[in-house]
Amino acid sequence: MNLVLDAGALIGIARDDRRVAGLIELGRRARASLVTAAPVVAQAWRNGSRQARLARHLAMIDIRDTRLADAKAAGELLAAGGMSDAVDALVALLVLPGDQILTSDGEDLRTLVETRRIPATVVLV
């Protein structure tokens, strides 16, 4: 199982949000991998000198690059789901059956994952 993180989860890490920290700790205990897409980091990263906590966590997260094929697949997913946020689509493409998605944008990610017909759990943070 993976914990797939969106920008809301990364912002929660940066702000030392106890709920996000607890969910990540539970995931670690269950041997879940932490995964996100590189553009998600751009949404959360603002000032490296003030984001040491986030920087430490990023070293433990499998940050997936975005290739042309990924960008095209994200666009197709957006069209199929009637959505518009490309970064949300890139996050949704990372989700595998049984994964948990830590997000502040539950409705949009739920729609995209359901469009893919992937059984996953959306957890609001």
N, C-alpha and C positions, 0 to 999 in steps of 0.2 A: 504494500500500500504506500501511496505517496500522500504527502500534504502539499497541495498545490497552492502557492501563495500569490495573491494579487497585491496591488499597491496598498490597499487598506491594511493588509497584514504586515507589509514592510513598514508602513508608517506606524503601526502599532508597536512593532519592534523598536523603532527609533524613539518612540515616546515612552518606552518601558511599560506598555500596557500589560497589566497583570493577566488579563484574560488571554491575550495572544500568547504571552509567555507560557501560561499554563497549558494551552492547547498544543503548543510546540513541544513542551516537555512530555506531555502524554504521547504525542506522536513519536518522539525519540524512544520512549520506553517500549512502544510497540514496534520499534525498529523501522519506522516509516522514514522514507527519504523526503527531504525538503526540496521542492522544485519550483522554479519560476521561469518566466521568459525575460530575456535581456531588456526589452522595452519597459517592463514593469519597474526595473531598477531606475530608469530615467524618470518615471512618474513619482518615485519616492525620494530620490537623492537630490539634496539641495545644497548642503554645505558640509563637505568632508571633515572639516575641523570640529564640527559640532555633532557629527553623526558616528562617533566611535562605536557605539553599541550596534548600530546597523552594519557598519563596516565589518565588525567581528562576526556577525551572523551571516553576512553575505559569503564569507569564506566557507561556511558550512552548507550553503545552498547550491544545488545543482542548477546553475543559471544557463538556460538553453539559448543558443544563438538563434537568430531569425534568418532563415535562408529565403531565397526567392520562392521556392516551392511552398514554404510555410506561409509567406505573405499571400500567395495565390489561394491557398487553402483557407486562410483566414477570410479573405474577401468572399469566397464562395460560401463559407459558413455564415457570414454576415447577411448575404443575400438570401440564403435559405431561411434564416431565423428572423429576417426583417429588422436587423439591428444595425448599428453604425460604428461602434467602438472597436477599432482594430486591435487594440491591446487586449481587451476582453476576449476577443476571438482567439488571439494567440495563446492566452491562458487556457481557454477552453480546449484548444487543440492538444494541450499537454496532458489532459485528464484521461486516465485509464480506468477501466471498471474497478469499483471498490475504493477509489481515491476519495479524499476529502479536500474540499476547496475552502480555504480561509479567505474570506472576501468581505468587503464593505458594500459590495454591489451584488447582492444575492439574486435579485430578480433577473438582471441581465445575464449573469453567468449561468443561472439555472436554465434560462431559455436556451442559451447556446449549447449547453451540455445535453439538454433534452433534445435539441435539434439533431445532435450527433447520435442520439439514442444510447448514451453511455450511462450506466447506473453508477452514480456518484452522489456524495453527500455535500451539500452546500452549507457551510457554517458561517454565520454572520459574525464579524468582528468589529 
